[in-house]
C-alpha cells in the first residue's frame, strides 16, 4: 500500500513545474498574438510571398547565428535569469514597435528588425525553457509533458488568432503589441517566484567566460555529431523543414489570395490548427505514442505530408475543406514534435541539454532560408498552393526512407544513449 508521504514525494516536481508552465503560457500567448498581427499586417500591406519569406528569414537568422552560443550560456548560467532577461528584451522591442505604429512611422524594414530582435530573445529563452523542463520533470513523464506543451500551443493558437483579429478590428495593431508587453510582465513576475535547478552552474570554468562558451559550444557540436542516432534525427528534421517552413509561412497568403478572404477567415484557419494541436496533445499525453517514439514521429510526418499534398489541389471555393485539413496538420505537428522533443530530453545528458537543443535548432533553422528562397519566387509565379504539393511529397518520401535507416530507428536504444554520453567525454 502506497503511503500518503510517498505520493506527495512522487508528485513534488509538479509544484515546481506547473507555476513555471503557467508563466511560459503567458509568454507564449503574447508572442502568438503579436505574430498573428504582424504577419497579417505584412500580408495586407504587400500581398507578396517574397515579403513573408523575407520576414521569416529575419526571424530565423538569430536562431541560426546565436543558438549554438546561447545553448552553451544556458548550460552554464542561471536559467531563470536567462528566461527573464529574454522576456524583457522581447517586451522592450515590442514597445519600440508600438511607438513607431503610434506615430505612423512604421515601414516594412522596421518589422524585419523587430522580428530579428524578438527572435534573438527567443534564441535564449527556448533552450533555457526546454533544459529546465528536463531537470524538473521525471524522465518517464517527459513524453506526457511534451503532449501537454503541444496542447498548450494549440490552446494559445486558438485564443491568439481570434483575439488578434478582434484587436485589429476594434482597436489597432498597437493594442495587440501592448497585450504582449502585459503578458511578458505577468510571465516574468510568476517566474521570479519559481525555484529552478541550474546543474551547469557547478561546472568548473578553466578559462574566461567567452572562451569557456566557445569551448562548450564546440563540445556540444562534437557530442551531437558523434552520436549517429540523434544526428540522423536532426538530418530528417532538416529535410522536412525545408519543405514545411515555407508552406506554413504562406498560410495568410493562401487565405487572402487563393480564397480571397480576410483576417477573420485567417483566424479560423489558425483556430483549426490550434484545435489540431490540442487534440494531438491530449492523445499523445494519454497514449504516449508507440514503444519506439521515433516511429510515432515518422507516422506524423507521413500524415502531414498527405495533408499538405491534398491541400495543394483545392479549388478557391473549398475553404472549409482547407480549414479541416489544417486541423489535421496541427494534429500531426504534435505527433511529430512531441516524440522528437522527448527523445532529446530523455537521451541527452542534463549538462548538455542547452547546447544540444540550440545546435539542433540552428541546424534546423539553417534550412529555412533555403526553402524560403526557393518557395517565395516559386509561389509568386505558380501560386502558393503549388508549394503545398511539393511539401507534401517531400514529407512522405523523407519519412518512408528514414524508416529504413538503422541509426534513426534505433536512436532510443541504450547502446545509442551510451554512445551519445561517450561522445560528450
C-alpha positions in Angstrom: 0.0 0.0 0.0 1.4 3.4 -1.0 1.7 5.9 1.8 0.5 9.5 1.5 4.0 10.7 2.1 5.4 8.7 -0.8 2.6 10.0 -3.1 3.5 13.6 -2.1 7.2 12.9 -2.7 6.5 11.4 -6.2 4.3 14.5 -7.1 6.7 17.1 -5.6 8.0 18.0 -9.1 4.6 19.2 -10.1 4.7 22.1 -7.5 7.7 23.5 -9.4 6.7 22.6 -12.9 3.1 23.9 -13.1 3.9 27.5 -11.9 6.8 27.5 -14.4 4.4 26.2 -17.1 1.8 28.9 -16.4 4.5 31.6 -16.6 5.5 30.3 -20.0 1.9 30.1 -21.1 1.5 33.9 -20.6 4.7 34.5 -22.5 3.6 32.2 -25.4 0.2 33.9 -25.6 1.6 37.4 -26.0 4.1 36.3 -28.6 1.4 34.4 -30.6 -0.8 37.5 -30.7 2.0 39.6 -32.0 3.0 37.0 -34.6 -0.6 36.9 -35.9 -1.0 40.6 -36.2 2.4 41.3 -37.7 2.1 38.6 -40.3 -1.4 39.8 -41.3 -0.2 43.4 -41.5 2.6 42.4 -43.9 0.1 40.3 -45.9 -2.4 43.1 -46.3 0.2 45.8 -46.8 2.2 44.0 -49.5 0.4 40.8 -50.7 3.7 39.2 -51.7 5.0 35.8 -50.8 8.6 37.1 -51.1 7.9 39.7 -48.3 6.7 37.0 -46.0 9.6 34.8 -46.9 12.0 37.7 -46.1 10.2 38.4 -42.8 10.6 34.7 -41.9 14.2 34.8 -42.8 14.9 37.7 -40.5 13.0 35.9 -37.8 15.2 32.7 -38.1 18.6 34.4 -38.6 19.2 34.7 -34.8 18.2 31.1 -34.3 21.0 30.2 -36.8 23.7 32.5 -35.6 23.1 32.8 -31.8 21.7 29.4 -30.9 24.9 27.4 -30.5 26.4 30.0 -28.2 23.1 30.6 -26.4 23.0 26.9 -25.5 26.4 27.0 -24.0 25.4 30.0 -22.0 22.2 28.4 -20.8 24.1 25.3 -19.7 26.4 27.5 -17.6 24.2 30.3 -16.5 21.2 30.8 -14.1 18.4 29.6 -16.4 15.7 31.5 -14.7 17.6 34.8 -15.1 18.2 33.9 -18.8 14.4 33.5 -19.4 13.6 36.7 -17.5 16.1 38.7 -19.5 14.9 37.2 -22.8 11.3 38.1 -22.0 12.3 41.6 -21.0 14.3 42.1 -24.3 11.3 40.9 -26.4 8.9 43.2 -24.5 11.2 46.2 -25.0 11.4 45.5 -28.7 7.6 45.3 -28.9 7.3 48.6 -27.1 9.6 50.3 -29.6 7.4 48.9 -32.5 4.2 50.1 -30.7 5.6 53.6 -30.5 6.5 53.5 -34.2 3.0 52.5 -35.1 1.5 55.1 -32.8 3.5 57.9 -34.6 2.8 56.5 -38.1 6.4 55.9 -38.9 6.4 52.1 -39.5 7.9 50.7 -42.6 8.3 47.1 -43.7 12.0 47.0 -42.7 11.1 48.1 -39.2 9.0 44.9 -38.9 12.0 42.9 -40.1 14.3 44.4 -37.5 11.8 43.9 -34.6 11.2 40.3 -35.7 15.0 39.8 -35.6 15.4 41.2 -32.1 12.4 39.2 -30.8 13.9 36.1 -32.3 17.2 36.8 -30.6 15.4 36.8 -27.3 13.7 33.6 -28.1 17.1 32.0 -29.1 18.0 32.2 -25.4 14.5 31.7 -23.9 13.6 28.4 -25.7 16.7 26.3 -24.8 16.5 27.6 -21.2 12.9 26.6 -21.0 13.4 23.1 -22.6 16.5 22.4 -20.5 14.6 23.5 -17.4 11.8 21.0 -18.1 14.2 18.1 -18.3 15.7 18.9 -14.9 12.2 19.4 -13.2 10.2 16.6 -14.8 10.9 12.8 -14.2 12.1 11.2 -17.4 9.2 8.8 -17.6 6.8 11.8 -17.6 8.6 13.7 -20.4 6.5 12.4 -23.3 3.3 13.3 -21.5 4.6 16.8 -20.7 5.6 17.1 -24.3 2.0 16.3 -25.2 0.8 18.8 -22.6 3.0 21.5 -24.1 1.6 20.8 -27.6 -1.9 21.1 -26.1 -0.9 24.5 -24.6 0.4 25.7 -28.0 -2.9 24.6 -29.6 -5.0 26.4 -26.9 -2.8 29.6 -27.3 -3.2 29.4 -31.1 -7.0 29.2 -30.8 -7.1 32.1 -28.4 -4.4 34.3 -30.1 -5.9 34.1 -33.6 -9.4 35.5 -32.9 -8.1 37.8 -30.2 -5.5 39.2 -32.6 -8.2 39.6 -35.3 -10.6 41.2 -32.8 -8.0 43.7 -31.6 -7.1 44.6 -35.1 -10.8 45.3 -35.9 -11.8 47.1 -32.7 -8.6 48.9 -31.7 -5.5 48.7 -33.9 -2.2 46.9 -34.1 -0.8 48.9 -31.1 -3.4 47.2 -28.9 -2.0 43.7 -29.7 1.5 44.9 -29.1 0.6 46.2 -25.6 -1.1 42.9 -24.8 2.3 41.2 -25.5 4.0 43.6 -23.1 1.5 42.9 -20.4 1.8 39.1 -20.8 5.6 39.4 -20.6 5.3 41.3 -17.3 3.0 38.6 -15.9 5.3 35.8 -17.1 8.4 37.5 -15.5 6.5 38.1 -12.2 5.4 34.5 -11.9 8.8 33.0 -13.0 10.6 35.1 -10.4 9.0 33.1 -7.6 9.8 29.7 -9.1 12.9 27.8 -7.9 14.7 26.3 -10.9 17.7 23.9 -10.8 20.9 25.0 -12.5 23.1 21.9 -12.9 25.6 23.7 -15.1 26.5 26.4 -12.6 28.6 23.9 -10.7 30.8 23.1 -13.7 34.4 24.1 -13.5 35.4 27.1 -15.6 39.1 26.8 -16.5 39.1 29.7 -18.9 37.5 33.2 -19.2 33.7 33.3 -19.8 33.9 33.9 -23.6 36.5 31.2 -24.2 34.5 28.8 -22.0 31.4 29.5 -24.0 33.2 28.8 -27.3 34.7 25.6 -25.9 31.4 24.4 -24.6 29.7 25.2 -27.9 32.3 23.1 -29.8 31.9 20.4 -27.2 28.1 20.3 -27.8 28.7 20.2 -31.5 31.0 17.2 -31.1 28.5 15.5 -28.8 25.8 15.8 -31.5 27.9 14.8 -34.5 29.4 11.7 -32.7 26.0 10.4 -31.8 24.7 9.0 -35.1 21.2 8.4 -33.7 20.5 12.0 -32.8 22.3 13.2 -35.9 20.0 11.1 -38.0 17.0 12.7 -36.3 18.4 16.2 -37.0 19.0 15.4 -40.7 15.5 14.1 -41.1 14.1 17.2 -39.4 16.2 19.5 -41.6 14.9 17.7 -44.7 11.3 18.2 -43.6 11.9 21.8 -42.5 12.9 22.8 -46.0 9.5 21.8 -47.3 7.2 22.8 -44.4 8.6 26.1 -43.3 7.5 28.0 -46.4 4.2 26.2 -46.5 3.4 27.3 -43.0 4.6 30.9 -43.7 2.3 31.2 -46.7 -0.9 30.4 -44.8 -2.2 34.1 -44.7 -1.4 34.5 -48.4 -3.5 31.4 -49.2 -6.4 32.8 -47.3 -6.2 36.3 -48.8 -5.2 35.4 -52.4 -6.4 31.9 -53.2 -9.6 32.1 -51.3 -10.0 35.9 -51.4 -10.9 36.1 -47.8 -9.9 38.4 -44.8 -8.4 38.3 -41.3 -11.5 36.7 -39.7 -11.2 33.7 -42.0 -7.4 33.6 -41.4 -8.1 33.4 -37.7 -10.5 30.4 -38.4 -7.5 28.6 -40.0 -5.3 29.4 -37.0 -8.1 28.2 -34.7 -8.3 24.9 -36.7 -4.5 24.4 -36.4 -4.7 25.1 -32.7 -7.6 22.7 -32.2 -5.5 20.1 -34.0 -2.6 20.7 -31.7 -4.8 20.3 -28.7 -6.4 17.1 -30.0 -2.9 15.7 -30.8 -1.5 16.8 -27.4 -4.4 15.2 -25.5 -4.0 11.9 -27.3 -0.2 12.0 -27.1 -0.2 12.8 -23.3 -2.6 9.9 -22.6 -1.5 7.4 -25.2 2.3 8.1 -25.0 3.0 7.1 -28.6 4.5 3.8 -29.9 7.1 1.9 -27.9 9.7 3.5 -30.2 8.9 7.2 -30.1 10.7 7.7 -33.4 8.0 5.6 -35.2 5.4 8.0 -33.8 7.1 10.9 -35.3 7.6 9.2 -38.7 3.9 8.3 -38.8 3.1 12.0 -38.1 5.4 13.1 -41.0 3.6 10.8 -43.4 0.3 12.2 -42.1 1.2 15.8 -42.5 2.7 15.1 -46.0 -0.6 13.6 -47.2 -2.5 16.6 -45.6 -0.4 19.2 -47.5 -0.5 17.2 -50.7 -4.3 17.1 -50.7 -4.4 20.9 -49.8 -2.4 21.7 -52.9 -5.2 20.5 -55.1 -8.0 22.5 -53.5 -10.2 25.0 -55.5 -10.9 28.6 -54.4 -14.4 27.5 -53.3 -13.1 24.8 -50.9 -12.1 27.0 -47.9 -14.0 24.8 -45.4 -12.1 21.7 -46.6 -8.8 23.6 -46.4 -9.7 24.5 -42.8 -10.3 20.9 -41.9 -7.0 19.8 -43.5 -5.2 22.5 -41.4 -6.8 20.9 -38.3 -5.3 17.6 -39.3 -2.0 19.3 -40.0 -2.0 20.7 -36.4 -2.7 17.3 -35.1 0.2 15.8 -37.0 2.6 18.5 -35.8 2.0 17.3 -32.2 2.6 13.7 -33.2 5.9 14.8 -34.9 7.3 17.3 -32.4 6.3 15.7 -29.1 8.3 12.5 -29.5 11.2 14.3 -31.1 11.5 16.6 -28.1 11.1 13.8 -25.5 13.7 11.7 -27.3 16.3 14.5 -26.9 15.2 15.3 -23.3 15.4 11.7 -22.2 18.5 10.6 -24.0 20.8 13.7 -23.8 22.8 14.2 -20.6 21.4 17.1 -18.5 24.7 19.0 -18.7 24.5 19.1 -22.5 20.7 19.8 -22.8 21.0 23.5 -23.6 23.8 23.1 -26.1 22.4 20.1 -28.0 18.9 21.7 -28.2 20.2 25.0 -29.5 22.7 23.4 -32.0 19.8 21.3 -33.3 17.7 24.4 -33.6 20.4 26.2 -35.5 20.8 23.4 -38.0 17.0 23.2 -38.4 16.6 26.9 -38.9 19.6 27.0 -41.3 17.5 25.1 -43.8 14.6 27.6 -43.6 16.1 30.4 -45.6 17.0 27.9 -48.4 13.4 26.7 -48.5 12.1 30.2 -48.5 14.5 31.4 -51.1 13.1 28.8 -53.5 9.5 28.8 -52.3 9.0 32.6 -52.4 9.7 33.3 -56.1 8.2 29.9 -57.0 4.9 30.7 -55.2 4.8 34.2 -56.6 4.9 32.7 -60.1 2.9 29.4 -59.8 0.7 30.1 -56.8 1.1 29.4 -53.1 -0.8 26.1 -53.2 1.7 24.7 -55.7 4.3 24.6 -53.0 2.0 22.6 -50.8 2.1 19.7 -53.3 5.9 19.8 -53.2 6.0 20.0 -49.4 3.6 17.0 -49.1 5.6 14.9 -51.5 8.9 15.7 -49.6 7.5 14.7 -46.2 6.1 11.4 -47.4 9.3 10.4 -49.2 11.5 11.6 -46.3 9.6 9.6 -43.7 9.4 6.4 -45.7 13.1 6.4 -46.5 14.0 7.2 -42.9 12.1 4.2 -41.6 14.9 2.0 -43.0 17.8 4.0 -41.6 19.3 1.9 -38.6 20.8 4.8 -36.7 17.4 6.6 -36.8 15.1 3.8 -35.9 17.4 2.7 -33.0 18.0 6.1 -31.6 16.4 5.3 -28.3 18.2 2.1 -27.6 20.6 2.0 -24.6 23.5 1.4 -26.9 22.9 4.6 -28.7 22.3 6.5 -25.4 25.6 5.3 -24.0 27.4 6.2 -27.2 26.0 9.6 -27.0 27.3 10.0 -23.5 30.7 8.9 -24.5 30.6 11.5 -27.3 30.5 14.2 -24.7 33.5 12.9 -22.8 
